[in-house]
Amino acid sequence: MEQVEWTGLVIAAVLAALCFGVARFAVRHFARRRAAKEQAVSQASQSRQVRRANERKKK
């Protein structure tokens, strides 16, 4: 292979690794945000039994 072909191959490999890293970061970021949102919603809608137990603990 000529030098130009190797250079193109190296550039393509670096770009592929970079895109993979960015995609992985984005997936983790949005998964973490979704999990935090779901946790906030579930905590906001506690059952009556849990609310009463928490009120008893506070007293």
Backbone as XML, in Angstrom:
<?xml version="1.0"?>
<chain id="A" units="angstrom">
  <residue number="1" name="MET">
    <atom name="N" x="0.850" y="-1.186" z="0.000"/>
    <atom name="CA" x="0.000" y="0.000" z="0.000"/>
    <atom name="C" x="0.886" y="1.237" z="0.000"/>
  </residue>
  <residue number="2" name="GLU">
    <atom name="N" x="0.375" y="2.251" z="-0.600"/>
    <atom name="CA" x="1.132" y="3.493" z="-0.637"/>
    <atom name="C" x="0.904" y="4.292" z="0.648"/>
  </residue>
  <residue number="3" name="GLN">
    <atom name="N" x="1.715" y="5.311" z="0.817"/>
    <atom name="CA" x="1.641" y="6.147" z="2.017"/>
    <atom name="C" x="0.282" y="6.836" z="2.129"/>
  </residue>
  <residue number="4" name="VAL">
    <atom name="N" x="-0.267" y="7.274" z="1.008"/>
    <atom name="CA" x="-1.558" y="7.978" z="1.019"/>
    <atom name="C" x="-2.668" y="7.052" z="1.494"/>
  </residue>
  <residue number="5" name="GLU">
    <atom name="N" x="-2.628" y="5.801" z="1.079"/>
    <atom name="CA" x="-3.650" y="4.840" z="1.491"/>
    <atom name="C" x="-3.580" y="4.582" z="2.998"/>
  </residue>
  <residue number="6" name="TRP">
    <atom name="N" x="-2.366" y="4.471" z="3.516"/>
    <atom name="CA" x="-2.205" y="4.258" z="4.958"/>
    <atom name="C" x="-2.696" y="5.463" z="5.743"/>
  </residue>
  <residue number="7" name="THR">
    <atom name="N" x="-2.405" y="6.640" z="5.248"/>
    <atom name="CA" x="-2.839" y="7.862" z="5.930"/>
    <atom name="C" x="-4.367" y="7.919" z="5.972"/>
  </residue>
  <residue number="8" name="GLY">
    <atom name="N" x="-5.005" y="7.620" z="4.869"/>
    <atom name="CA" x="-6.465" y="7.614" z="4.820"/>
    <atom name="C" x="-7.059" y="6.579" z="5.755"/>
  </residue>
  <residue number="9" name="LEU">
    <atom name="N" x="-6.412" y="5.432" z="5.832"/>
    <atom name="CA" x="-6.879" y="4.365" z="6.711"/>
    <atom name="C" x="-6.755" y="4.769" z="8.181"/>
  </residue>
  <residue number="10" name="VAL">
    <atom name="N" x="-5.638" y="5.407" z="8.526"/>
    <atom name="CA" x="-5.439" y="5.863" z="9.902"/>
    <atom name="C" x="-6.452" y="6.941" z="10.260"/>
  </residue>
  <residue number="11" name="ILE">
    <atom name="N" x="-6.683" y="7.877" z="9.366"/>
    <atom name="CA" x="-7.662" y="8.944" z="9.604"/>
    <atom name="C" x="-9.053" y="8.352" z="9.792"/>
  </residue>
  <residue number="12" name="ALA">
    <atom name="N" x="-9.413" y="7.386" z="8.959"/>
    <atom name="CA" x="-10.727" y="6.745" z="9.078"/>
    <atom name="C" x="-10.865" y="6.016" z="10.407"/>
  </residue>
  <residue number="13" name="ALA">
    <atom name="N" x="-9.804" y="5.346" z="10.847"/>
    <atom name="CA" x="-9.857" y="4.625" z="12.121"/>
    <atom name="C" x="-9.988" y="5.592" z="13.293"/>
  </residue>
  <residue number="14" name="VAL">
    <atom name="N" x="-9.268" y="6.700" z="13.244"/>
    <atom name="CA" x="-9.353" y="7.690" z="14.320"/>
    <atom name="C" x="-10.735" y="8.315" z="14.356"/>
  </residue>
  <residue number="15" name="LEU">
    <atom name="N" x="-11.282" y="8.647" z="13.211"/>
    <atom name="CA" x="-12.632" y="9.220" z="13.167"/>
    <atom name="C" x="-13.680" y="8.233" z="13.673"/>
  </residue>
  <residue number="16" name="ALA">
    <atom name="N" x="-13.529" y="6.968" z="13.328"/>
    <atom name="CA" x="-14.477" y="5.961" z="13.802"/>
    <atom name="C" x="-14.406" y="5.833" z="15.321"/>
  </residue>
  <residue number="17" name="ALA">
    <atom name="N" x="-13.202" y="5.831" z="15.874"/>
    <atom name="CA" x="-13.057" y="5.745" z="17.328"/>
    <atom name="C" x="-13.632" y="6.977" z="18.006"/>
  </residue>
  <residue number="18" name="LEU">
    <atom name="N" x="-13.411" y="8.135" z="17.417"/>
    <atom name="CA" x="-13.941" y="9.373" z="17.975"/>
    <atom name="C" x="-15.470" y="9.382" z="17.948"/>
  </residue>
  <residue number="19" name="CYS">
    <atom name="N" x="-16.051" y="8.977" z="16.844"/>
    <atom name="CA" x="-17.516" y="8.916" z="16.745"/>
    <atom name="C" x="-18.092" y="7.911" z="17.731"/>
  </residue>
  <residue number="20" name="PHE">
    <atom name="N" x="-17.425" y="6.789" z="17.902"/>
    <atom name="CA" x="-17.878" y="5.789" z="18.866"/>
    <atom name="C" x="-17.868" y="6.364" z="20.275"/>
  </residue>
  <residue number="21" name="GLY">
    <atom name="N" x="-16.811" y="7.084" z="20.627"/>
    <atom name="CA" x="-16.720" y="7.694" z="21.951"/>
    <atom name="C" x="-17.796" y="8.725" z="22.190"/>
  </residue>
  <residue number="22" name="VAL">
    <atom name="N" x="-18.056" y="9.561" z="21.189"/>
    <atom name="CA" x="-19.094" y="10.586" z="21.320"/>
    <atom name="C" x="-20.463" y="9.930" z="21.461"/>
  </residue>
  <residue number="23" name="ALA">
    <atom name="N" x="-20.740" y="8.919" z="20.662"/>
    <atom name="CA" x="-22.032" y="8.231" z="20.742"/>
    <atom name="C" x="-22.202" y="7.555" z="22.099"/>
  </residue>
  <residue number="24" name="ARG">
    <atom name="N" x="-21.152" y="6.945" z="22.602"/>
    <atom name="CA" x="-21.212" y="6.282" z="23.911"/>
    <atom name="C" x="-21.480" y="7.297" z="25.019"/>
  </residue>
  <residue number="25" name="PHE">
    <atom name="N" x="-20.810" y="8.440" z="24.950"/>
    <atom name="CA" x="-21.031" y="9.493" z="25.937"/>
    <atom name="C" x="-22.475" y="9.987" z="25.887"/>
  </residue>
  <residue number="26" name="ALA">
    <atom name="N" x="-23.005" y="10.200" z="24.678"/>
    <atom name="CA" x="-24.372" y="10.700" z="24.528"/>
    <atom name="C" x="-25.377" y="9.698" z="25.089"/>
  </residue>
  <residue number="27" name="VAL">
    <atom name="N" x="-25.187" y="8.424" z="24.803"/>
    <atom name="CA" x="-26.117" y="7.404" z="25.296"/>
    <atom name="C" x="-26.097" y="7.364" z="26.819"/>
  </residue>
  <residue number="28" name="ARG">
    <atom name="N" x="-24.921" y="7.410" z="27.416"/>
    <atom name="CA" x="-24.832" y="7.400" z="28.886"/>
    <atom name="C" x="-25.477" y="8.643" z="29.486"/>
  </residue>
  <residue number="29" name="HIS">
    <atom name="N" x="-25.223" y="9.785" z="28.864"/>
    <atom name="CA" x="-25.750" y="11.049" z="29.380"/>
    <atom name="C" x="-27.275" y="11.033" z="29.387"/>
  </residue>
  <residue number="30" name="PHE">
    <atom name="N" x="-27.866" y="10.659" z="28.259"/>
    <atom name="CA" x="-29.326" y="10.668" z="28.174"/>
    <atom name="C" x="-29.951" y="9.569" z="29.026"/>
  </residue>
  <residue number="31" name="ALA">
    <atom name="N" x="-29.284" y="8.433" z="29.169"/>
    <atom name="CA" x="-29.799" y="7.374" z="30.040"/>
    <atom name="C" x="-29.797" y="7.843" z="31.493"/>
  </residue>
  <residue number="32" name="ARG">
    <atom name="N" x="-28.754" y="8.548" z="31.888"/>
    <atom name="CA" x="-28.679" y="9.060" z="33.259"/>
    <atom name="C" x="-29.766" y="10.100" z="33.505"/>
  </residue>
  <residue number="33" name="ARG">
    <atom name="N" x="-30.000" y="10.967" z="32.522"/>
    <atom name="CA" x="-31.059" y="11.975" z="32.669"/>
    <atom name="C" x="-32.431" y="11.327" z="32.761"/>
  </residue>
  <residue number="34" name="ARG">
    <atom name="N" x="-32.664" y="10.312" z="31.933"/>
    <atom name="CA" x="-33.959" y="9.623" z="31.955"/>
    <atom name="C" x="-34.163" y="8.926" z="33.296"/>
  </residue>
  <residue number="35" name="ALA">
    <atom name="N" x="-33.123" y="8.288" z="33.813"/>
    <atom name="CA" x="-33.232" y="7.598" z="35.096"/>
    <atom name="C" x="-33.509" y="8.595" z="36.225"/>
  </residue>
  <residue number="36" name="ALA">
    <atom name="N" x="-32.866" y="9.749" z="36.177"/>
    <atom name="CA" x="-33.092" y="10.762" z="37.214"/>
    <atom name="C" x="-34.522" y="11.288" z="37.145"/>
  </residue>
  <residue number="37" name="LYS">
    <atom name="N" x="-35.018" y="11.481" z="35.943"/>
    <atom name="CA" x="-36.393" y="11.971" z="35.784"/>
    <atom name="C" x="-37.393" y="10.935" z="36.283"/>
  </residue>
  <residue number="38" name="GLU">
    <atom name="N" x="-37.178" y="9.676" z="35.935"/>
    <atom name="CA" x="-38.090" y="8.617" z="36.391"/>
    <atom name="C" x="-38.058" y="8.476" z="37.910"/>
  </residue>
  <residue number="39" name="GLN">
    <atom name="N" x="-36.889" y="8.635" z="38.495"/>
    <atom name="CA" x="-36.776" y="8.540" z="39.949"/>
    <atom name="C" x="-37.518" y="9.697" z="40.612"/>
  </residue>
  <residue number="40" name="ALA">
    <atom name="N" x="-37.409" y="10.893" z="40.048"/>
    <atom name="CA" x="-38.103" y="12.046" z="40.615"/>
    <atom name="C" x="-39.615" y="11.858" z="40.538"/>
  </residue>
  <residue number="41" name="VAL">
    <atom name="N" x="-40.091" y="11.313" z="39.435"/>
    <atom name="CA" x="-41.527" y="11.083" z="39.276"/>
    <atom name="C" x="-42.004" y="10.024" z="40.270"/>
  </residue>
  <residue number="42" name="SER">
    <atom name="N" x="-41.224" y="8.969" z="40.428"/>
    <atom name="CA" x="-41.651" y="7.912" z="41.344"/>
    <atom name="C" x="-41.620" y="8.388" z="42.791"/>
  </residue>
  <residue number="43" name="GLN">
    <atom name="N" x="-40.687" y="9.267" z="43.128"/>
    <atom name="CA" x="-40.648" y="9.785" z="44.487"/>
    <atom name="C" x="-41.788" y="10.763" z="44.740"/>
  </residue>
  <residue number="44" name="ALA">
    <atom name="N" x="-42.204" y="11.481" z="43.705"/>
    <atom name="CA" x="-43.286" y="12.447" z="43.861"/>
    <atom name="C" x="-44.625" y="11.757" z="44.064"/>
  </residue>
  <residue number="45" name="SER">
    <atom name="N" x="-44.757" y="10.563" z="43.536"/>
    <atom name="CA" x="-46.032" y="9.857" z="43.636"/>
    <atom name="C" x="-45.928" y="8.678" z="44.598"/>
  </residue>
  <residue number="46" name="GLN">
    <atom name="N" x="-45.610" y="8.971" z="45.839"/>
    <atom name="CA" x="-45.500" y="7.914" z="46.837"/>
    <atom name="C" x="-46.895" y="7.446" z="47.245"/>
  </residue>
  <residue number="47" name="SER">
    <atom name="N" x="-46.951" y="6.220" z="47.686"/>
    <atom name="CA" x="-48.223" y="5.685" z="48.133"/>
    <atom name="C" x="-48.614" y="6.314" z="49.471"/>
  </residue>
  <residue number="48" name="ARG">
    <atom name="N" x="-49.876" y="6.216" z="49.779"/>
    <atom name="CA" x="-50.381" y="6.764" z="51.039"/>
    <atom name="C" x="-49.674" y="6.108" z="52.229"/>
  </residue>
  <residue number="49" name="GLN">
    <atom name="N" x="-49.446" y="4.807" z="52.107"/>
    <atom name="CA" x="-48.789" y="4.077" z="53.193"/>
    <atom name="C" x="-47.376" y="4.616" z="53.441"/>
  </residue>
  <residue number="50" name="VAL">
    <atom name="N" x="-46.647" y="4.887" z="52.376"/>
    <atom name="CA" x="-45.288" y="5.391" z="52.522"/>
    <atom name="C" x="-45.319" y="6.797" z="53.109"/>
  </residue>
  <residue number="51" name="ARG">
    <atom name="N" x="-46.252" y="7.634" z="52.652"/>
    <atom name="CA" x="-46.353" y="8.993" z="53.185"/>
    <atom name="C" x="-46.654" y="8.971" z="54.681"/>
  </residue>
  <residue number="52" name="ARG">
    <atom name="N" x="-47.556" y="8.100" z="55.100"/>
    <atom name="CA" x="-47.893" y="8.024" z="56.527"/>
    <atom name="C" x="-46.701" y="7.528" z="57.344"/>
  </residue>
  <residue number="53" name="ALA">
    <atom name="N" x="-45.978" y="6.562" z="56.806"/>
    <atom name="CA" x="-44.795" y="6.063" z="57.504"/>
    <atom name="C" x="-43.747" y="7.173" z="57.644"/>
  </residue>
  <residue number="54" name="ASN">
    <atom name="N" x="-43.584" y="7.965" z="56.603"/>
    <atom name="CA" x="-42.631" y="9.078" z="56.666"/>
    <atom name="C" x="-43.084" y="10.128" z="57.665"/>
  </residue>
  <residue number="55" name="GLU">
    <atom name="N" x="-44.386" y="10.379" z="57.721"/>
    <atom name="CA" x="-44.888" y="11.351" z="58.698"/>
    <atom name="C" x="-44.657" y="10.859" z="60.127"/>
  </residue>
  <residue number="56" name="ARG">
    <atom name="N" x="-44.819" y="9.546" z="60.338"/>
    <atom name="CA" x="-44.569" y="8.983" z="61.653"/>
    <atom name="C" x="-43.101" y="9.097" z="62.047"/>
  </residue>
  <residue number="57" name="LYS">
    <atom name="N" x="-42.234" y="8.931" z="61.077"/>
    <atom name="CA" x="-40.798" y="9.051" z="61.359"/>
    <atom name="C" x="-40.434" y="10.471" z="61.752"/>
  </residue>
  <residue number="58" name="LYS">
    <atom name="N" x="-41.081" y="11.453" z="61.136"/>
    <atom name="CA" x="-40.759" y="12.861" z="61.409"/>
    <atom name="C" x="-41.192" y="13.286" z="62.801"/>
  </residue>
  <residue number="59" name="LYS">
    <atom name="N" x="-42.235" y="12.643" z="63.333"/>
    <atom name="CA" x="-42.760" y="13.052" z="64.644"/>
    <atom name="C" x="-41.893" y="12.639" z="65.796"/>
  </residue>
</chain>
